[in-house]
Amino acid sequence: MELTLSANHLHPVAQSFKLNKFSALIGENGCGKSSILQTIFEARMDEEMLTECKVVCFSSGHNERYSRTFSSYLKKARKSKTGLSLHCFYYDKTWSPLLIFLASVLKKQGKVRELLRSLGHVQESDDLGDDISSVLSCSFRIDRPFVHKVKAALKQEETGAQDTIRTTPFFRSLSSFIANVIDKDYEFEDIISKQIITVTSKEIFNTSFESAHIEGGTNGISDDPAVTFLTQAIDANNPITKTSLHLSFCNGLSLDEVSDGEYQLLFVYSLLDLFDDENTLFLFDEADSHLHFRNISKLWASVANAKGKALSTTHLLDSISEIGVENIHIIKQGRILPSTERKELQARLEQLSNINRAKLKAYALHELIVLMDNENDWEIFTRLAIRKLGQEKYEEISSQLRKICCISIESGWNSHTSSFAEKKLKWLESFVSYIDGSNHKAKNVCLICDRDSLPLASIDNESLQLNGGKGITSSIVGKSKINAQIFVWRRREVKHYLLSYTALKHHQLLKSVNNDSLGLACHLHKNMNGDYQCLVDEETGNKAPLATQHLGENLDFNEGLGQLSSEKVKSILDPLINIDGNGLDFAKLQAYIDLIPPDEISEDITKMYQFIKEKLR
C-alpha cells in the first residue's frame, strides 16, 4: 500500500512511502515518528485518504494532539443523525476497561480471553464457554434533557414523523440495555438518577444491540453493534461516564492491579480482537512500552498475524528484531528516508544496540544502581542525608554511597502524555535484557522519581514506594535475579527538600515561601522539617508548632509546600546554589545546606537513605 502524507511540522512538503502489512518507524526522540502517525490519523478523520479503511489508533500514553483533534471530530459526529461510526477512532487508556471487557465477552477464542485464561484471571461456563467472572461497573444516568428529547419525539411521531430519536439504533439499543440492566419497565417518562451499575456477559448477550447504517461509511467494514452502542454511550459521558469505568476479573482482581506489561498486552489484544479486519489499519504509538522483552515477541507476532495492516513506532531493539529490518522506516526531521539509505538504518541500529553496551557493562559491575531524574539530584540528596544524619557519620555515609552507581534518567512523565516513570522503566528493560545470561554483580535497581503532579495517594507514606510499583518492575525483571523498586519523593522535586526556614531567613528570602499564596498551615517554621501542616489558631492567625502527640494519627502532609511550582522553587534557590551559565555549584550548594538545621530536613531524606543502606548490606 502506497501512502501519500501531507506536510508535518518538521517536514514542510508532502511525501510518500510504502506501507507493508506490518511496518515500524524508528528514529531519535523528537524526530517526528508520532507526528507521522498523527498526520495519517487526521487525514483519515477528514476523509482525505484511506477512506476504504477503518483506522484504529492507540497510544501508550495520553497524547494531547490526538485528544484535541479527535475531540473536535467527535463533536461533529455527535451532530450527525446517522450515529457514531468507529471507522476512525483514537483509544487511550481511559477506554481500556470497556474494550478489554467486551473482547473477553464477545470473542471467546480471542487473544484477550486466551491471555486471561493463561493468567488464571477468568472463569468460563461449562456449557458455552462464556466469561462468567469479568464484571464492568460504571456510572449511569438518564438526564432531563434526554427525557425531553424523547417526549418531543413522541409528539413528532403523533403527527406522522418517522425519523426521530426514538427510531435510531442507539435509542433502541439503549432501551434494551436499560430493560436488561436497570429497569425493565422504564419508558423515559422521567430521569434515571446517577447510579453505579454492573454489567456481565449475561447482560451483554440479553441486550438487543442494533446496528447503525452509516451513510457514506467505510465500505465492507461493519462495527459490532455492542461495541458501537457502548462507545457512543460513553463518548460524551452521557449516559455512561468514561472515568467511572472499572473492570474486575476472577476472584475480584481489578484491571488496575495487573502489571503494566499484562495491561498493555490486554489493551492491544482487545483492539485486535474487536476491530481487526482486512480493511483495518492499526496505528500503534509505542505499543511495546512497559513490556518485558519476553512478551515483545508475543505482541508483534499477534500484530503480524492480524488480518489488517499495522504501522507502529518503537525505540526497542527487541521490537525491531521481531518486526524485521525490511519493515523498518527511518525518520529524520519528520522525513521518511528512502529504503536506499540503509547506512542510516545501520547507524540507528548500532546506536540502539549500544544503548550503550559499554555503559551497561560498567553499570552491571555495581550491586546497587540508582536512577534519578538528574545527576544534580543525587548531589542534593547525599549532602542533605549527611547533614541530616550528622557530620560524624560523614565517612560511613560517604563510603556507603560510593558503592552505588547513580544514573541520570528523567522520569519522562506528566499527567497528560505518558506513564509514570516511563523512561526509567524503558532503561530497566534494556538493562535486564543486556544482563540476561551474562555474568554481572547487579542485584538491586532503585528507580527514584520526582513526584511532579502524581497524586499523593499513589505513594506509600512510610516506604516512599509507588503503590503497585512492585508489579510493574516484576513484569520487567521476570526471572532475573534483579530486584527493582520504584520510589517517589513526596515533594514535587528533590530541590523542594532544600526549602528551610533558617536557611531562607538567612538569605532574607523566607517571605518568598511564607506568604499568603501558600497558606498559614503550610508555612515553614524554625526547627521543623515541613513534612506536615501546622496547627493554626483561627482567631488570631498565630501558628503553633505541630507536635505529633497532639494529633495522633491525624497528621496532614504539607501538600502546599510539597507541590509548590518548580518554577517558583527554582527562582528562589537557583541564585543561591547555581553559577550563571554553569548550573549547580557544589561549593555554593554545600554552603547553603550548612545553614539548614538537621531538624529542618525532611524525614523523606532519612527514609530514602536507610533503604539504600539496607540494600548495600
C-alpha positions in Angstrom: 0.0 0.0 0.0 1.4 3.4 -1.0 0.6 6.3 1.3 1.0 9.9 0.4 1.3 12.1 3.5 0.7 15.8 3.8 3.4 18.1 5.3 4.1 17.9 9.0 5.5 20.5 11.4 9.1 19.1 10.9 8.9 18.3 7.1 7.1 21.0 5.1 6.4 19.0 1.9 4.3 16.0 1.1 5.9 12.6 0.9 5.0 9.0 0.0 6.1 5.7 1.4 5.2 2.1 1.0 3.3 0.6 3.9 3.8 -3.1 4.3 1.4 -5.4 6.1 3.4 -4.6 9.2 5.8 -1.6 9.3 7.5 0.4 12.0 9.0 3.9 12.3 12.2 4.4 14.2 14.4 7.4 15.0 15.7 9.6 17.7 13.4 11.3 20.2 11.7 14.2 18.6 12.4 13.1 15.0 8.7 13.1 14.1 7.6 9.4 14.4 4.4 10.2 16.3 3.8 13.2 14.0 3.6 10.9 11.0 1.1 8.7 12.7 -1.0 11.7 13.7 -0.9 13.0 10.1 -2.3 9.7 8.8 -4.9 9.6 11.5 -6.1 13.2 11.0 -6.2 12.7 7.2 -8.5 9.7 7.7 -10.7 11.7 10.0 -11.0 14.4 7.3 -11.6 11.6 4.7 -8.6 12.8 2.7 -7.1 9.4 2.5 -7.7 5.7 3.4 -11.5 6.1 3.0 -11.8 2.4 2.3 -10.1 1.6 5.7 -11.1 1.5 9.3 -8.2 3.3 11.2 -7.7 2.4 14.8 -5.2 4.5 16.7 -3.6 3.6 20.0 -1.1 5.5 22.1 0.6 4.0 25.2 0.1 7.4 27.0 -2.4 10.2 26.7 -1.4 12.3 23.7 -2.6 15.8 23.7 -2.7 16.3 20.0 -4.6 13.1 19.3 -7.1 14.0 22.1 -7.6 17.6 20.8 -8.2 16.7 17.2 -10.2 13.6 18.0 -12.5 15.5 20.4 -13.2 18.0 17.6 -14.0 15.2 15.3 -16.4 13.6 17.8 -18.3 16.8 18.3 -19.1 16.9 14.6 -20.1 13.2 14.7 -22.5 13.7 17.5 -24.4 16.2 15.5 -24.9 13.6 12.7 -28.3 11.9 12.7 -26.8 8.7 11.4 -25.0 8.0 14.7 -21.4 7.4 15.7 -19.2 5.5 13.3 -16.0 3.8 14.5 -14.3 3.9 11.1 -11.7 6.3 12.6 -11.1 6.2 16.4 -8.4 7.1 18.9 -8.2 4.9 22.0 -6.2 6.0 25.0 -6.1 4.2 28.4 -9.4 5.5 29.6 -11.1 3.1 27.2 -9.3 0.0 28.4 -11.9 -1.3 30.9 -14.6 -1.3 28.3 -12.6 -2.7 25.4 -10.9 -5.5 27.4 -14.3 -6.5 28.9 -16.0 -6.6 25.5 -13.2 -8.5 23.9 -13.3 -11.2 26.6 -17.1 -11.5 26.5 -17.6 -11.3 22.7 -14.5 -13.1 21.4 -14.3 -16.5 23.2 -11.3 -17.6 21.1 -9.8 -14.1 21.1 -6.4 -13.0 22.3 -7.7 -11.3 25.4 -9.6 -14.4 26.6 -6.5 -16.5 25.8 -4.3 -14.3 27.9 -6.8 -14.0 30.8 -7.1 -17.8 30.7 -3.3 -18.3 30.9 -3.1 -15.9 33.8 -5.9 -17.6 35.7 -8.0 -14.3 35.6 -11.2 -15.7 34.0 -13.8 -18.3 34.9 -15.7 -19.8 31.9 -19.1 -21.5 31.9 -19.0 -25.3 31.3 -21.6 -25.3 28.6 -20.9 -22.4 26.2 -17.5 -21.2 27.5 -18.8 -17.7 28.3 -16.8 -15.4 30.5 -18.8 -15.5 33.7 -16.4 -13.7 36.0 -15.5 -10.4 34.4 -17.6 -7.5 35.7 -17.7 -4.0 34.2 -19.0 -1.3 36.6 -19.8 2.3 35.7 -21.8 5.3 36.5 -25.1 5.5 34.6 -27.8 8.2 34.3 -30.6 9.5 32.0 -30.7 13.2 32.4 -33.7 15.5 31.9 -32.6 17.0 28.5 -32.6 13.5 27.0 -36.0 12.7 28.5 -37.3 15.9 27.0 -35.9 14.9 23.6 -37.7 11.5 23.8 -41.0 13.2 24.8 -40.6 15.7 21.9 -40.0 12.7 19.5 -43.3 11.1 20.7 -45.2 14.2 19.8 -43.5 14.4 16.4 -44.4 10.8 15.7 -48.1 11.5 16.5 -48.0 14.0 13.6 -46.6 11.4 11.3 -42.8 11.9 11.7 -40.8 8.8 11.2 -37.2 9.9 11.6 -36.9 10.7 15.3 -34.5 10.0 18.1 -36.7 7.0 19.1 -36.1 5.3 15.7 -32.3 5.4 15.9 -30.3 2.3 16.6 -28.7 4.0 19.6 -32.1 4.6 21.2 -33.4 1.1 20.6 -30.2 -0.4 21.9 -30.4 2.0 24.9 -34.0 0.9 25.7 -33.0 -2.8 25.6 -29.9 -2.1 27.7 -31.9 -0.3 30.4 -34.5 -3.1 30.4 -31.9 -5.8 31.0 -29.6 -3.9 33.4 -31.7 -1.3 35.3 -35.5 -1.3 35.0 -37.5 -3.5 32.6 -40.5 -1.1 32.9 -38.6 2.1 32.2 -40.3 4.3 29.5 -38.3 7.5 29.5 -41.0 9.3 31.4 -38.6 10.6 34.0 -34.9 10.7 34.7 -32.7 7.9 36.0 -30.6 9.4 38.7 -26.9 8.8 38.6 -26.1 5.3 39.9 -23.4 2.6 39.7 -24.4 -0.3 37.5 -22.7 -3.6 36.9 -22.6 -5.4 33.5 -21.6 -9.0 32.9 -21.7 -11.2 29.9 -25.3 -12.1 30.7 -26.4 -8.5 30.2 -24.5 -8.1 27.0 -26.0 -11.3 25.5 -29.5 -10.5 26.6 -29.5 -6.9 25.3 -30.7 -6.4 21.7 -28.0 -4.1 20.2 -29.0 -2.7 16.8 -26.6 -2.0 14.0 -26.3 1.5 12.6 -26.3 2.2 8.9 -23.8 4.9 8.3 -24.3 6.8 5.1 -21.1 7.2 3.2 -19.4 5.0 5.7 -16.5 2.7 5.1 -17.3 0.0 2.5 -17.2 -3.5 3.7 -16.5 -2.8 7.3 -19.1 -3.2 10.0 -18.8 -2.4 13.7 -20.0 -4.8 16.3 -23.3 -3.2 17.5 -22.5 -3.8 21.2 -19.1 -2.0 20.8 -20.8 0.8 18.8 -23.5 1.3 21.3 -21.4 1.3 24.4 -18.8 3.5 22.7 -21.5 6.0 21.8 -23.0 5.8 25.3 -19.6 6.7 26.8 -18.4 9.2 24.1 -19.9 12.3 25.7 -20.0 10.9 29.2 -23.8 10.5 28.8 -25.4 8.3 29.9 -22.2 6.4 31.0 -19.3 8.3 32.5 -16.0 7.1 31.0 -13.9 7.9 34.0 -16.2 5.7 36.1 -15.4 2.6 34.2 -14.0 -0.2 36.3 -13.2 -3.8 35.3 -12.7 -6.7 37.7 -11.7 -10.3 36.8 -11.9 -13.6 38.5 -11.6 -13.5 42.3 -12.2 -9.8 42.4 -8.9 -8.9 40.8 -9.1 -5.4 39.4 -7.6 -4.3 36.0 -5.8 -1.6 38.0 -3.9 -4.4 39.9 -2.4 -6.3 36.9 1.1 -5.4 35.9 1.8 -2.7 33.3 3.0 -5.4 30.9 -0.1 -7.5 31.2 -2.2 -4.4 31.0 -0.5 -3.3 27.8 -0.9 -6.7 26.2 -4.6 -6.9 27.2 -5.3 -3.4 25.7 -3.6 -4.1 22.4 -5.1 -7.6 22.2 -8.6 -6.1 22.8 -8.1 -3.8 19.8 -7.1 -6.7 17.6 -10.0 -8.8 18.8 -12.7 -6.2 18.3 -11.5 -4.3 15.2 -9.2 -6.5 13.1 -10.4 -6.8 9.5 -8.8 -7.0 6.1 -9.5 -3.3 5.7 -8.3 -2.2 9.1 -5.2 -0.1 9.6 -3.8 -0.1 13.2 -1.7 2.9 14.3 0.3 1.9 17.4 2.3 4.6 19.1 4.9 2.7 21.2 2.6 -0.2 21.9 5.7 -2.1 23.2 6.3 0.2 26.2 6.3 -1.5 29.6 6.6 -4.9 28.0 9.1 -7.4 29.3 11.4 -8.4 26.4 10.0 -11.9 26.6 6.5 -10.6 25.8 7.6 -8.3 23.0 7.6 -11.3 20.6 4.1 -12.2 21.7 2.8 -8.8 20.9 4.4 -8.4 17.5 3.5 -12.0 16.5 -0.1 -11.2 17.2 0.1 -8.0 15.2 1.8 -9.7 12.3 -0.8 -12.4 12.2 -3.7 -9.9 12.1 -5.9 -9.6 9.0 -5.3 -5.9 8.7 -2.2 -3.8 8.4 -0.3 -2.1 11.2 2.1 0.9 11.5 4.0 1.3 14.7 6.6 3.4 16.4 9.3 1.9 18.6 12.5 2.6 20.4 13.3 -1.0 21.3 15.9 -3.2 19.6 14.0 -6.3 20.6 10.9 -5.0 18.8 12.9 -4.2 15.6 14.3 -7.7 15.7 10.8 -9.1 15.8 9.4 -6.7 13.2 12.3 -7.3 10.7 14.6 -4.7 9.2 12.8 -5.0 5.9 9.7 -3.4 7.5 11.6 -0.6 9.2 11.4 3.1 8.1 13.9 5.6 9.4 12.5 9.0 10.4 14.7 12.1 10.4 13.4 15.5 11.0 9.9 14.4 10.0 11.1 12.9 6.8 10.7 9.2 5.9 14.1 8.3 4.5 14.1 6.1 1.3 15.0 2.5 1.7 18.2 3.1 -0.3 19.7 5.0 2.6 20.5 1.8 4.5 23.5 3.3 6.2 21.2 5.5 8.2 19.3 2.4 9.3 22.6 0.7 10.2 23.7 3.7 12.2 20.5 3.8 14.1 20.6 0.1 14.9 24.1 0.4 16.1 23.1 3.3 18.2 20.2 1.3 19.8 22.3 -1.8 20.2 24.8 0.2 22.1 22.3 1.7 24.5 25.2 1.8 25.3 26.7 -1.7 25.7 29.9 -0.3 27.2 27.9 1.7 29.7 25.6 -1.2 30.5 28.6 -3.3 31.2 30.0 -0.7 33.5 26.7 -0.4 35.3 26.5 -4.2 35.8 29.7 -4.1 37.9 27.7 -2.4 40.8 25.5 -4.2 43.2 23.1 -1.2 43.6 22.1 1.1 40.7 20.1 4.2 41.4 18.2 6.0 38.7 17.4 9.7 39.4 16.0 12.4 37.2 19.2 14.4 37.2 22.8 13.8 38.3 22.5 17.0 40.5 19.6 15.4 42.3 22.0 12.8 43.7 24.3 15.5 45.0 21.4 17.3 46.7 20.2 14.1 48.2 23.5 12.8 49.5 24.5 16.2 51.0 21.2 16.5 52.7 21.5 13.0 54.1 24.9 13.7 55.6 23.6 17.0 57.1 20.5 15.2 58.5 22.3 12.2 60.0 25.2 14.1 61.4 28.7 15.1 60.1 30.2 12.5 62.4 28.7 9.9 60.1 30.3 11.5 57.0 32.8 8.8 56.4 30.2 6.0 56.9 27.6 7.6 54.6 30.2 8.5 52.0 31.7 5.0 51.9 28.2 3.5 51.5 27.2 5.9 48.8 30.5 5.3 46.9 29.3 1.7 46.3 26.3 3.0 44.3 26.1 3.6 40.6 23.8 6.6 40.1 22.5 7.2 36.6 20.6 10.2 35.3 17.4 9.1 33.7 14.4 11.5 33.7 11.1 10.1 34.7 9.6 11.4 31.5 6.2 11.8 32.9 3.3 14.2 33.2 -0.3 13.5 33.7 -1.1 14.1 30.0 1.4 12.5 27.8 3.0 9.4 29.2 3.0 6.8 32.1 4.8 7.4 35.4 8.5 6.5 35.4 8.2 5.5 31.7 11.8 6.4 30.7 13.3 4.8 33.8 11.3 1.6 33.1 12.5 1.6 29.5 16.1 1.8 30.7 15.4 -1.1 33.1 14.0 -3.2 30.2 17.2 -2.6 28.3 19.4 -3.3 31.3 17.7 -6.6 32.2 17.8 -7.6 28.5 21.5 -6.9 28.4 22.5 -8.8 31.6 20.3 -11.8 30.7 22.6 -14.8 30.7 25.8 -12.8 31.4 28.0 -12.5 34.4 27.2 -9.4 36.5 27.2 -8.1 40.0 24.0 -6.1 39.8 21.4 -7.1 42.5 19.2 -4.0 43.1 17.9 -1.2 40.9 16.2 1.8 42.6 14.1 4.0 40.4 13.8 7.2 42.4 11.4 9.6 40.7 10.3 13.2 41.1 6.7 13.2 42.1 5.7 16.1 39.8 1.9 16.2 39.9 1.3 12.5 40.8 -1.5 12.2 43.4 -0.1 11.7 46.9 -2.3 8.7 47.3 -0.2 6.9 44.8 2.8 6.9 47.2 3.3 4.8 50.3 4.0 7.4 53.0 6.3 5.2 55.0 8.4 3.5 52.4 8.1 6.2 49.6 7.4 3.4 47.2 5.0 3.8 44.3 1.8 1.9 45.1 1.6 -1.1 42.7 5.2 -0.4 41.6 6.4 -3.9 42.5 4.0 -5.4 40.0 5.3 -3.1 37.3 9.0 -3.9 37.9 8.4 -7.6 38.4 6.9 -7.8 34.9 10.1 -6.4 33.6 12.8 -8.2 35.6 11.0 -11.5 35.2 13.0 -14.5 36.4 16.3 -12.5 36.5 17.9 -12.1 39.9 17.5 -8.3 39.8 15.3 -6.6 42.4 13.9 -3.4 41.2 11.6 -0.9 43.1 10.1 2.5 42.2 10.4 5.3 44.8 8.8 8.7 44.6 9.6 11.8 46.5 6.6 13.1 48.3 7.5 16.6 47.2 7.4 17.7 43.6 11.1 17.6 43.1 14.3 16.9 45.1 15.1 20.6 45.1 12.0 21.2 47.2 13.7 19.5 50.1 16.2 22.4 50.3 13.4 24.7 51.5 14.3 25.6 55.1 13.1 28.3 57.5 16.6 29.1 58.8 18.5 29.0 55.5 15.9 31.1 53.7 15.7 33.6 56.6 19.5 33.9 56.5 19.2 34.9 52.8 16.2 37.2 53.5 14.0 35.0 51.3 11.7 33.5 53.8 8.7 35.6 52.7 9.2 34.1 49.2 7.7 30.9 50.6 5.9 32.1 53.8 3.3 34.3 52.2 -0.5 34.4 51.7 -0.3 32.3 48.5 0.9 29.3 50.4 -1.5 29.3 53.4 -0.6 29.6 57.1 -0.8 25.9 57.8 1.7 25.1 55.1 4.4 27.7 56.2 7.9 26.8 57.1 8.9 27.0 60.8 12.1 27.1 62.8 13.3 23.6 63.8 10.5 21.9 61.8 11.0 19.9 58.7 7.9 21.0 56.9 6.6 17.4 56.3 3.3 18.1 57.9 0.9 21.0 58.2 0.9 23.2 61.3 -1.9 24.0 63.6 -3.3 27.4 63.1 -5.2 29.5 65.7 -8.1 30.6 63.5 -9.0 33.5 65.7 -5.6 35.1 66.0 -3.9 33.6 62.9 -1.0 32.6 65.1 0.9 29.5 64.0 1.7 26.9 66.6 4.4 24.2 66.0 2.8 20.9 65.3 3.6 18.1 67.8 2.9 14.5 66.7 1.4 13.6 70.0 -1.2 16.4 69.7 -2.8 14.9 66.7 -2.0 11.2 66.9 -2.7 9.6 63.6 -4.3 12.7 62.0 -1.1 14.2 60.6 -1.8 16.1 57.3 1.0 16.1 54.8 2.2 19.5 53.9 0.9 19.4 50.3 1.1 23.1 49.9 4.8 23.1 50.4 5.3 19.8 48.6 3.5 20.9 45.5 4.9 24.4 45.1 5.6 25.0 41.4 9.0 24.1 40.2 9.4 27.5 38.6 8.8 29.2 42.0 11.3 27.0 43.9 13.9 27.3 41.2 13.5 31.1 41.2 14.2 31.1 44.9 17.0 28.6 45.1 18.9 28.8 41.9 20.6 32.1 42.7 21.8 30.6 45.9 23.3 27.3 44.6 23.9 27.8 40.9 26.5 29.7 38.9 25.0 31.5 35.9 25.6 29.6 32.8 27.2 26.6 34.5 24.4 25.2 36.6 24.8 23.7 40.1 27.9 24.8 42.0 28.8 22.2 44.7 30.5 24.7 46.9 27.5 27.1 46.9 25.2 24.1 47.5 27.2 22.9 50.5 27.3 26.4 51.9 23.5 26.6 51.7 23.0 23.2 53.2 25.3 24.0 56.1 22.8 26.7 57.0 19.9 24.1 57.4 19.5 22.7 60.9 19.1 18.9 60.8 15.7 19.2 62.3 14.6 21.2 59.3 15.4 18.5 56.8 12.6 16.1 55.8 12.3 12.6 57.1 11.9 11.5 53.5 15.7 12.0 53.1 16.3 9.7 56.1 13.8 7.1 54.8 15.5 7.0 51.4 19.0 6.7 52.8 18.0 4.0 55.2 16.5 1.9 52.4 19.6 2.4 50.2 21.8 1.4 53.1 19.8 -1.7 53.7 20.2 -2.8 50.1 24.0 -2.5 50.5 24.2 -5.0 53.3 
